[in-house]
Amino acid sequence: MTRQITINLDGQQFMLDLEFEQRDHSIVYHVTPNKHFSDQIPAGFEMIQAETDKEGAPTYDASGLSEQGRQIAETISRQISLLPPQFKGGKPAEA
């Protein structure tokens, strides 16, 4: 499933696509870089969130990212963590 999110970076808003996939015990987010920062975030960039860490932000491999790339990745990770579970690939909380 693919979802668009908006991030705020240096006072500007950018939209990007997240494709998420459920794996054994985690949710993997495949980030499609926005054309404005495609040189900072590589194609195929992934963020992973363990199902047991529902409150935390997804983690990612920062090796190979520039300082600005790390800032962009951190901004995306924070934005994902703010989404309700049903909008970030997880399961809704049971009542």
N, C-alpha and C positions, 0 to 999 in steps of 0.2 A: 504494500500500500504506500502511496506517496502523499505527502502533506507539504503544503507551503507554509513557511514561517517567515516572520519579519524580524530582523535584528537591527539594533541601533548602533552604529559604528561611527565614531568621530562626528556626532551630530547629524548623521545622515541615516536614513532607513533603507535597508536592502532586503529584498525578498530572495529566498532560496528554497530549493526543493530538498526534502528529506524523504528517502525511501526507507521504510523500516521493515525489518524481518525478525521474526521470533525464532530464536535458536533454543537449544536445550534449556539453559538456565539464564538466558540473557536476551536482551533486545539489541539488535545491531542497527545503527542508523548510518545509511549511506548518504553522504552529503554531496549534492550537485552544486559545485561552486557557482556563485553569481559572476557574471562577466566582469564586474568591477574588481573582483579579487580572485579571479581564477589563477593568477600567477602566484598567489600566496597560499592557496589551499589546493593540493593536488587532486586530480580526478581519481575517484575511487576512495576518497578519504572516508574513514569509518570512525564512529564513536560507539562505545559499547556500555550498556548499563545492565548490571546484574539484576535479576528479578528480585533478589533479596534486598537490594538497595533502592527501594522505591522513592525515598526522600532525597537521595543524592543526585548529583549531576553525572551524566555519562562521562566516561574516561576515554582518552584517545592517545595515540602515539605522537608525541610532539617532536620526535627526532626528524630532522629534515625540514622542519618549519622555520621560517624566518621569525623574527620578533613580532612583526605585524601578523604573520600567519598564526602564531600562538595566541595573539590577542583576539583574532577573528574566531579561532577555534574555541577559546574560552567563552566568548560572547555567545556562540552557537550553543555550547554546552549549558550555559546558564539559562538560555531561553528554553531549551528542551526541558530542563528541570522544572520550569514554571508551568508547563502544560499539564492538564489533568490526564490521568492514566489512559483514558480511552482515546485521547488525541495524540498520544506518543507511543502507541503500539502495545501498551500494557492492557491489563484487564481492569475494568472499573472496580472500585472498592465495593465489597459486599456489605449490605446493610444488616 
